[in-house]
Amino acid sequence: MIEALHLLAQASFPFPHSLLLLELANIAVSAALLTFSFAATALFFFRRRVRERILLYFALFCFLYAVRMLAGCTLVRTLFHQPNVFWVYVIWVITCTILVPFGLFFHQVMPERVKKFALWMVYAQSIFAVFGVVAAAFGMSQFSLDITNNIVVLATVVVGTSLLFLGAADSDSRSNREARIFVAGFLVWAVFIVHVNLLHLKILPGTNVEFVGFFVFVCCLAYISLNRILSNEQRLFAINKELEIARRIQSSILPQSVPVHAGLDIAARYSPMSAVAGDFYDFLPIDEKRLGVLVADVTGHGVPAALIASMLKVAFAAQTAHADDPARVLAGLNHALCGKFEEHFVTAAYLFVDLEKGILRYAAAGHPPLLLFSKKVGSAVELEENGLMLGLFPEAAYSYAEFRVASGTRCLLYTDGLLESSSARQEEFGKSRCKQFLQENPDLAPAALADGLLDSVKAFSNHASGRAQEDDITILVLNFQ
């Protein structure tokens, strides 16, 4: 191949008509390959929802092969004032390195059971690429380099074929279908490669049109890449549709409005970090003077946490009979949740309000403390009465604290997403800022207070500039008049 390139580089103008047509055909195929390469690169970087690395491997493979074809064209060489040895070295460097994106693409389309073996093949190809480039730079004979390259290419074909047979058991998988298309295109290319070798051995007459077979192979790779993108798009659409349904279901299990009681104003704010979340709150209205309030946080995020929150709603509705005893409420929730899941648990806080007697009863299960603000005193204090998290220990016991409230008292119940929201410097919002906000805004209505606190957290965490919310946030404000 190298000797042929030397001869082609020394050809003089004007070209024979047949050689000119062949040169133009090579340039046309190279232009098509470069177009494929740039299109695949653009698809990878501009389709943010679905980023398939197979597109990058395809783009790099097409780009390298196109450049190698152009470097072998006399018409292209005449545009640049470079010695023949430069073009020979460029072609050799690409010959060494082009196997790497080829191997990476091959690894992506292989069935799962043989992927690790395909990866070892890529490692070997990478080692050869480094060796070939360095050896040529230090003057190793071209004959020895060509022999080494032929051995590596032959080994790649043998190993790749073996892996295809090993992965054939996954006959119904997408990977195996892609592998069959890959093989079909490669076999077409192989026929043209054999034809080229027979031409060099003077066994067959004719012209080197190996680039036609390669173009067919590239079209097969393009089909695999586009098919994978479309499949992932369809899968992503289906997932988004299911998440939207899950979001609507979760919204339906949350209270659609807050209870209305004389002498008590309530505001609730719920800010999930994703379509579905693990935070949950609910109310147990007993009569006009008594009310139970629950706020809970399921570990994790997404659909699993939302399903557990749905279970929590059913379990909470069954606690009406002893809603005035926070310890029994939490024990009942724990009993209902234990054994239902393994990798999750629930933190919760329950507040019983008795407006007639002017008392509050509070109990929690591994939850952040209740913040209690007294307008008369002008300061906010923490109230903590914690037991074990829900859903882990069937025999867990809980206790509650009871205290009196006066007019102007304000309670803040929340999930840990409020406290743990962090700034760009990884500093948490924390309890001290919550207390400060309560103390600086004693006259705000509960709804305005909840909105203001949520806005403060978002500003602190710089969510307005696109920084993602790190956890679900739920806020409940109770104001006693």
Secondary structure, DSSP 8 states (H G I E B T S, - for coil): -HHHHHHHHT--SS--HHHHHHHHHHHHHHHHHHHHHHHHHHHHHH-TT---HHHHHHHHHHHHHHHHHHHT-HHHHTTS---HHHHHHHHHHHHHHTHHHHHHHHHHHS-GGGHHHHHHHHHHHHHHHHHHHHHHHTT--HHHHHHHHHHHHHHHHHHHHHHHHHGGG-TTSHHHHHHHHHHHHHHHHHHHHHHHHHHHTTSS-S---HHHHHHHHHHHHHHHHHHHHHHHHHHHHHHHHHHHHHHHHHHHHS-SS---BTTEEEEEEEE-SSSS-SEEEEEEE-SSSEEEEEEEEESS-HHHHHHHHHHHHHHHHTTGGGTT-HHHHHHHHHHHHTTS-SS--EEEEEEEEETTTTEEEEEEES---EEEEETTTTEEEEE--EE--BTT-TT-----EEEE--TTEEEEEE-HHHHH-B-TTS-B-HHHHHHHHHHH-TTS-HHHHHHHHHHHHHHHTTGGGT----S-EEEEEEEE-
